[in-house]
Amino acid sequence: MPDSVLGRVRAAFLDADYTVAGVRALLGPVAGGALARDVIVPALRGTSGGTDLERFVRLFWLQVPVPSGHARDADLVAAGLAEDDGGELRPLLHVEPLESVTGAGHVGWTVSDLKVRPGSGRPVGPDHVVGAGGASASLARLVVHSPVENVLDLGTGCGVQALHLADPAIGRRPARITATDVHPRALRLAALSFELSGLDGVELLQGSLFEPVADRRFDLVVSNPPFVVAPPGGTRRTYRESGLPGDDFCRLLVASARDRLTDGGRCHLLANWLDVEGEGWAERVGGWAEASGCDAWIVQRDVQDPAEYAELWLRDAAETDAYAERYEAWLDDFERQKVNGVGFGWITLRRRDEGRPVVRVEDLRHAVQEPVGAYVDDVLNALAEAPEFSTAWGKLRLADGVIQEQVGPPGAPDPERILLRQTSGLRRAAGVGTVEAALAGVCDGTLPLEPLLDAIAQLLAHDPAEVRAHAAAVLPELIADGFLIPA
């Protein structure tokens, strides 16, 4: 590897500290913040000194030419990353460093097509291979950190998720990594990303959905699929649009995941879904999950009305000449389907061959503790354990980081509302009654529930049978939400 062209480029990047941390230190918070918004002017001002790091940032991240003649340039040209054009070195590909989701260090570099920035005057082409972005980062932060042996990155694009899956900061590298994509150019650029990052042994297969691995099972499947809900006609961008109507691609992916998972295997994917007249989004996506035969946790993180959604993806593709025409087509298609809005979020599935699958659909728009993958197994376990819980034998403990809040007028003898709030994890809040609040205050996992409930009944002067019945009704939800944990 060190003697190959890409091996020498990798060594040059490391020597210059062309990493996320190195670029962050070089640019500072103002230019770095602007670059995160895809505004490059402050970063151009901050990279005019001509150091190796500044040249790499300007050339491969900001995508502007630099003077040629540097000792490293021959390797960059030989690797197909840049071209020497009459004294200027011009980028041919976008090469961006990738940081661990834990913030623990550098993962590698992604190689993708040059970004098409606003004001460029040209739209994104149909075969464009997109680089790392907000969606891919969201998925990477969701993926479970437990060690796995055999993983699949379905729709790998430039290889972002496969690089994250091999990150030692989230567990040892899987013994086998398979990456698939329907787009052959994406597979070629993913191979460049892997070689440049020093990741070898990744199996690359071409095909749609699970077709390339139809006879295999995996411990972990991750996918940032082409989930964009687009109208027929116009230019279809392979990286974001499947060609199937509506949200059918995501539905098919959920429906077919179970047969490709081992017992206990997980599947994480991003998705868009429609909220249509007469069928809310939760009912729609919950139906997908129930039909999958897996435990499922579905979280809506954002929702847009039809006009907002059309504007987002027209802007993403840098549509200019046919902007109004495509905008009309998008709105016509949504009106025809009676779409009220389009949701975006996470879907996590887990195959469990024993017990009845459970499905949880929720709307979480607030900030949560990242990365979710560090505790996603706890979320899934809580969902599975809650229906089995019994006050007759159970022992519970209060989850770490849960606090109690009381809401009411100052000086009032009794609160109007009592809230349990999580200060970490998903940061949920739940309104509770006096029984649940009292129980949360004494549950440490050492005593069975029944004597605790009898003591609470005596303290509150309530009928013990009624207190037990109330607890049996409300505790499973508090367990599923992660406020109380079976001991």
N, C-alpha and C positions, 0 to 999 in steps of 0.2 A: 504493500500500500504506500509507504513513504516514497518509493521510487517511481510510482506512477505519476502522470501529469496531475490528476486530481489530488493525489497524495501530497504533491508539492504545493498545490494551491491551498490545501487544507493547512499545511504547516505555515504558509505565509499568513493566512487568516489568523491562526492562533498566535503567531509572533506579533502581529499588529493588534491583537485583542479585538478582532472583529467579531464580537459577541454582543448580545443584548446589553450586558453590564458595561462593556467597553464603550458602546455607542451611547448609552445613557450617561455615562460619566463625561464623555466628550461633548455632548450637546447641551447638557444641563436641562433643568425642568421646563423652561419656556420653549426652546426649540424642540425638545423631546415631546412635549405636549402637543405642539403644532403638528409634528410628524405623525403622532398617533391619530390626528384628525386628517391625515393625508395632505397637509399643507407643508410644502418643502422650503419656502423662502427663508424662515429663520434657520433651518438646518444648513442651507447653502451658505448663509453668512457665517455660520460657526464651523465650516469645514474648508476654509480657504488657505490653510497653512501648508498643505502639501505633505503631511506625514502619511505613512502607509495607511493608517487607519482612516484618515480623512479621504484619501483616494478611494479606498474600498467603499466607504459610505456614499461618496458622491457617485461613483460608478454603478454600484450594484443595488443600492437602496434608493437613492434619489434619482438614479437613471440619467445622469448628465455626463457628457464626455469629459475626460481628463487628458492632459498632455501625455503622449506616449513616449517611449524611450526608457521606461523604468525596467530594472532587471527582472521584475516579476512578470512583465507584460507577455513575454513569449509563452509562458505556461497558461495564462488566462486565455490567450488566443488559441493555443493548441487544444485546450479543453472545450472550446466552443462557447465560452462564456462572454467573450468580447471580440471585437475586430479592430485592427489598426487601420485607420482611414486618414492618410495624409498628415501624420503628426498628431492625430487625436485617437485616443482609445475610446471606443464606443461600446456600451453594453449591448449584448444580444439577448441576455436573459436576466431576470430579476433574482438575485441571490441574497437571501435574508437570514440572519442568525435566528435561532430558535432557543428559547429559554425553558427550563423545566417548569411544570405547573406548580411545583412546590417553591419556586424561587431559589432552589438550591444550587443552580448553576446552569451551564451551557449544555444543550442537547445536540445541536448540529446546525445544519443550514438547509433551507429549502430552496430548490431551483424551480422557477416557474416562468411563465411568459412575462414580458415587460408589462407593468401596470399601465392601464389607460386612465389617466387622471382627468378630472373635469377641465374643460377648456381645451382639450387636445385636438378637437375637431374631427375625431374618428371614433366610431363605435367599437365595442368589443366584438371580436370575430367569433364565429360559431365553434371553432376548435381551440379557443383560448383555454389555457391551463392556469387556473388561479393559484395564488400563493397563500401563505398563512394569513388568517384574518380573524375577525371577532367571532365568527361562527365556529371555526376550527378550534379556537382557544376555549370557547364554551364547552365543546364536546370533550376536549382533552382534560378539562378540569372535572368533568363528570365521571370519567372512566375509573373503575374500581382500582384500588392500589394493591389488592391481594395478589400474591404471586400466582401466575398461571403458566401453563406449559405450551398451549397451542392457541394462537390468536389469529383473527382475520380482520384486516382493514378493508372493508367493502367500499369501493369507490374512493380509492386512495388519493386520486388527484396527484399532487406533487409529492405525496408521501408524508404529510404532516403527522397523521395519527400513528403511523408505523414508527416514526422517530420517537414520538412520546411513549409508545408502548415499550420501547427498548431502553427507556430512561432508568438508570439504576437508582435514582432518587425515589422512585415509586415502587421499588421491588426489583428482584433479580430479573434479568432479561429472559423472556420466554424462550423455550427451546426451539420453537418453530413460529415464524411470522410469515403469514401469507397476505399479499396485497393484491387486490383486483381492481380493474377499471374497465369500462366499456370503450374508453378512448385510448388508442395505442400511443398517441403522443404523450398523454399523461403518464403512462407506464415508463416511457423513455426518460421523462424528466424526473420521475420518482427514482429511477435507477441512478441518475446523476446525484440526486439529493442523498441517497444512501451511500454512494461511494465517497462523495465529498465529506460526508459526516462520519465516515469510518464504520458504517453499519453494513456488515456483510451477511450473506446467507438468506436474505429475504426472497421468498418465492413470489414472482410476479406473474399474474394470470389475467388474460383478457376475457371480458364477458359482462353481462348485465345481471343484476340481482345476485342470486346464489348459483347461477348456471355454471360458473367455472369450478365450483366445489360441491356439486350436487350430491356426491356420495360421501361427504365428510362431515365430521362434527368438530366443534371448537369449544374451548373453555371460555373464550371471550370473543365477541364480535363487536366492532365499533364501525359506525358509518355516519359520515356527513354527506347524505345522498343529495341528488338533484331534486330538492323538495319544492322548488318555486312553482306556484300555481299560476300558469301562464295561459293566455288565450291561444287558440289555434292560429296558424299563419305567422308571418314574420320570420325573423331569424331565431332559430333555437340554439341557445348556448348549451353545449354538452355538460359543462360543469355545474349548471344550475337547473336545467329543465330536462325532464325525462321523455317528454313527448306524450305521456299518458294524460288523460283528462283529469282535471281537478286535483285532488290529493290522493289519487289512486296508487301512485308509486309508494308513498309512505304506508298506505294500508296494506299493500302486497308485501312489503318488507316485514311489517309486523306479523302478518299472517303466516309467513314462511320461515320465520326465525327459529321456532321451536325445534324443527327437524334438523337444524344445523347446529344445535347446542348439545353439549354433554349434560348429564344430570348435574344440576348446580351451576351450569354455565350461564353467563350473563350476556346480554346484548344491549349496547347503548347507542342511541341514534338521536339526531336532530330531526325535526319535522315541522312542516306547516300543515294546518288543518283548517277546514272551512266551518264557519258558523252560519248555517243556512236556516231560512225561515221554516219553522216547524220542527227543527232538530238542532238543539244547542251543541256547541263544540264538545262539551264534556260527555254528552250522550253518544256523540258520533265516535270520538276517539276511544271512549270507554268500551264501545262495541267492538272496535278493532281488537282491543286488549283481551276482552273476554273470549273472543273467538280464537285467540292465539294459543290458549291452553297454558300460558305462563303466568307466574306472578308478574304484575306490572305496576310500575310507578310512573305516572304521567304528570308532567308539570308544565303549565302554561306560563311562560315568562314575559310574553308581550302579545298584544293584539292590535291590529290596525284595521281601519275602515277601508273599503275598496279603493277609494281615491288615494289614501296614504300608501297603500300597498303597491298600487300601480306606479306611483311616483318614485318609491324606493327602488324598484327594479329597473325602471327606465333610467334612473340616475346611475345605477350600478353598471348598466350596459353603455353608458354615455350616449344614449340615443339622442340624435339631433335632427336630422332631416325628416324623419318620419315620426317625430315625437307626438304631435297631436293625433295623428292617425292611430298609432299604437295605444295611446292613452284611451282613445275612444273604444278601441277593440277590447281593451282590458275591462273597461266599465260595462260594455255591452255583454261580455261573457259573464261577469259577476251578476249583472241584472238578470240574465237568462237563467242562471242557477239559483237566484234568490239568495245571494250571499250577503249577510249582514257584516261580516268581518272575517279576517284571516288571523289565526293564532300561530304563534311560534313557541316552541318549547322542546323539552327533553322527553324521551321515552326510554325507560329502562325495563328490560324484561329479564326474568330469571326462570330457567326450566327447573322444575321441582317435581320429580317423579312420584314422590309420596305426599299425600295430603291434597287438599283442594286448593287450586290457585286463588290468589286474592288480587284484587285490582284497586288501586287508589288513583283518583284523578283530582288534581287540585290546581288552584291558581295562586302562584307565588310571584308577585311582581317586585317585592322588596329585595334588598341586598341580603345575600346569605353568606355564610362562611365558606371561603374557597381554600383548597379545592374540595368540591363535594365528594369526589372519589375517595377521599380519606375516610368518609363515614357512610358511603352509600350502602354498604352491606348492613350497617346498623339499621338504616331506614327499611330495607327489604325484610330484615329479620323481625323488626317490630310489626310490620304489616302481617307477616305470617303468624306471629305469636299471638296477636291480639284476639283473633276469633277463638283460639283454644284456651284462653285464660278463664280460670274459675276462682271465685272468691273462696270456695270451700277449701282449696289447697294452696292457693297462690301466696307467694311472698313477693313484695315489690320494694324497689328502692327509687328514690327521686333521682332523676338523671342529673348529671353534672351540669352546672351553669343555669339551672332553673331558679328563677326568683319569683316572688309574689308581689303583686301590686294591688293596692286598694284604691278605688275611685269613689269619690263622694264629696259633699260639701265639707269645708274645714270645720272641725269641731263636732261633726255629727257622730253619734254613738256607734252607728253601724254603717259600713260602706254600702254604696249603691251597687257596686260591682267588685268582684274579686277576679283578678287575672293571674294566671301562671304564664310567665314569659321566659323563653329560651334566650340566653345571652350568647350562645354559640350555635353551631350547626345551622339548621334551617331557620332559626330565629322566629319560630311560630309563637303566637299568643293564643290562649284559650280562656274563655270565661268559665268560671267554676262556681259551684255552690259551697256552702260551709263544710259539708261532709268531705268533698274532695280536697278542699284547702287544708282541713285538719289532717286528713290522711297524708297529704303531701308533706306536712310538717313532721310526721313521725315515721314515715317509711324509710328504713335503712337497710332492708333486705334480711333482717334477722328474725322477725316475728311473722307468723301467719296472719292473714288479713282478718279472719273472723274475730279473734279477740280484740284486735285494734278497732274494728268497726263497732263491736259491742261497747268498748270503752268510749268511743266517740258518741254513740247513741246515748249513753248515760250522761256524758258531759253536756250534750245539747238538749237533753230531756226529750229525745225522740224514740219512737218505737224501734227496737233492734231489728225486727224483721223488715220494716220499711227501709231502714238504713242499708241493710244488706242488699235488698232488691234494687235500691237506687244505685249502690256501688256496682252491682253486677251489670247495670245498664250503661253506666257512664265510663267505667274504667277501661273497657276495650278501646274506646276512641282515644283516651289519654295515652294508652300504651302504643297504639298505632301512630299517634302524633309524636311519640318520643319524649313525653314528659315523665312517664313512669316506666321503669324497666323491670321485667320479671327477673327475680333473683334466682 
